[in-house]
Amino acid sequence: MGGVPETHTGWTFLTNHARVLATIAEDPNTRIRDVAARCRLTERAVQKIISDLEREGYLSHTRQGRTNTYRIEPGTILRHPAEAGLSVTDLLGLLARHDAQRDHQPRQLQSSPPHARRATADQ
């Protein structure tokens, strides 16, 4: 079995719930072990997140032998009042478009952040 995932300190833009949901959206037949590895979470954390998402109506699953097949409930609205009217499908669509664009753009290595380059150019 895999070891403890690499830890992260500080804040992030996406919650673990969003990461798990996006991973399941990419492959509805994915295993909890694979979701955990991709999201850098423990399998137990992923199980709890999936339980949260199912309890709130964002996700459901069917059991086929030893495999779960997940279904994201497309019309479910995001929970925070600031995202009123935005559905899970809208969020996942934004993330998928971002991933597609990122995968097709060449990666550029930068030696320093843009603001640092601008500061040295102004001197």
HELIX and SHEET records of a PDB file:
HELIX    1   1 ASN A   16  GLU A   26  1                                  11    
HELIX    2   2 ILE A   32  CYS A   39  1                                   8    
HELIX    3   3 GLU A   43  ARG A   55  1                                  13    
HELIX    4   4 PRO A   81  GLU A   83  5                                   3    
HELIX    5   5 VAL A   88  HIS A  104  1                                  17    
HELIX    6   6 PRO A  114  ASP A  122  1                                   9    
SHEET    1   A 2 LEU A  59  GLN A  64  0                                        
SHEET    2   A 2 THR A  67  ILE A  72 -1                                        
END                                                                             
